[in-house]
Amino acid sequence: MVSTVRDRRLDIRHRDLGRASDLVQDTLERALRKRASFLPGTNVRAWLLTIMTHLFLDQLRRKQIVSEVASLDALEIAADPPVPELRVTTEELQAAVAELPEELRAVVRLHDLEGLGYRAIAERLGIPMGTVGTRLARARARLHTVLRAGKADR
């Protein structure tokens, strides 16, 4: 399990390799402490990336850094082509989120701001877990488009 994460080269859009290494280390420490919560037969990579995402979001909240939409999209496996950085202000992000339809906005709020998992969101909203993932992906795509368009207009 540990070698799975160590062998992955992560690139954080902030281009801070020290922070990336710290995040991987924190993820491994948390995984070891919480190993009893891992369900055998499930995807260990997905479990580790979930832990990593939550740690990353916690770091963003603690430092009150909102330079991009914080999500799994903020972590990229190095094999993926690099994506140009998108920096937005808190106000720009809030405005873009406010433009989303309520069904998408609710999922973004519960997942990215309150830190709930797909299962908890599905239960709270009374929708299937797959729908949560679909809505979150659609919301992120719309946010990305709206925020990119706003930057291009300047």
N, C-alpha and C positions, 0 to 999 in steps of 0.2 A: 504494500500500500504506500509506504513512504517513498519507495523508488519511483512509483508512478508519478507523484507530484514533483519530486526532485528532477526527474528526467524531462519534465515539461519546462520549456523556456518561455517565461511570460513577459509580455511587453505591456507595461501600463502606459496609457497615453500621456501621463505626466512625464514620461521619459526619465523617471528616477529609478535607476536600477537598484539602488540601496533600499528604497521603499518596497520595490518588488520582491527583493530577497527577504526583507522583514515580513512581508505579507505571506510568502510561502512558508517561512519558519513558524509564524503565528498559526497558520492553517494546520500545519503538522502537529504543533503542540495541542491545539484545540481538538484535532481528530483523535490524538492519543488519549486525551482526557475524557472524551465523549465516545470512545470506541464501543461502549456497551449499547449506544443508541444506533449503531450501524446494523442494518438487517442483512444477515448473510444471504447471498443470492441476488442482492440488488447491485446496482451499478456504483462501484466505489468511486469512480471518477466524478460522477454526478454529485455524489455525497460530498466529496472534497471541494468541488467547485462551488457548491451551495455554501459550505462553511466559509470558503474564501470570499465569496460575494458578500456574505453578511459581515465579515470582518472588515472588508473594504468599505462598505456603506457606513459601518460604525465609525471608521476612521474619518470619513468625510463629514459625518455629523459632528464628531468631536471637534474637528478643526473648522467647522462651518465653511467648508470649501464647496462651492457649487460652480464648477467650471464646465460641467457637461452633464448629461443625463446619466446618473449613477445607476448601473445595472450590470448584468453579465456582459453587456456590450463594452463596458469599461475595461474588461480584460480580454486580451486577444492572444490566442496561441500563436507563437512566433511564425509558424508555417503559413499563417494567413497573411495576405498582403497588407502592408500598413495602410491605415485609413487616415486621411488628413485630420488634424485636430480641429475640434469645434469648441470654441470657448464662448460661453454665454453667461449673462448675469443672472442673478436670482430672479430679478423682475422679468427678464425675457423668458426664462423657464416657466415661471408662474403663469405668465400670459399665454404661453403655448399650451400648457396643461389646461388652462381654463377654456381654451378653444375646442378641446376634445369633447366628443359626445359623452354624456354622463356614464354610459356603460363602460367606456374605455377609461375615463377619468377615475372612476371608482377603483378599478383594478390597479392602476398606476399608484394611486394614493395608498391603497392597502399594501401593495407589494414593496414599492420603492421608498415610501415615506414611513409607513408603520412597520415594515419589515416582516410582514406575514408571509407564510409559505403558500404554495398553490392550494393545498388541501384546506387550510384555514380560510383562504379567500373564497374557495368554492362553497364551503359550508356557510360562511357569512352571507354570501350573495345568493345562495341556493341555485348554483349552476355547476355543471360538470367541470372537473379539473382541466380537461382538455380545452374547454372554452376559456378558462382563465389564461392558459398559455397563448391561445389564439388572440385574445383581446389584448394581452400585454404586448405581443409582437406587433399587432396592428397599431397600438398606441405609440410604441417606440418608433415605428416607421413614420407615422404622422408627425410626431415630435421632431424627428430628424429632418424631415422635409420642410416643416414650418420654420425650424431654427436655421437651417441652411439657407432657405429663401430669404429670411430676415437679414442674414449676414451678407447675402449677395446684393441686397438692395442698398447697402451702405457704400 
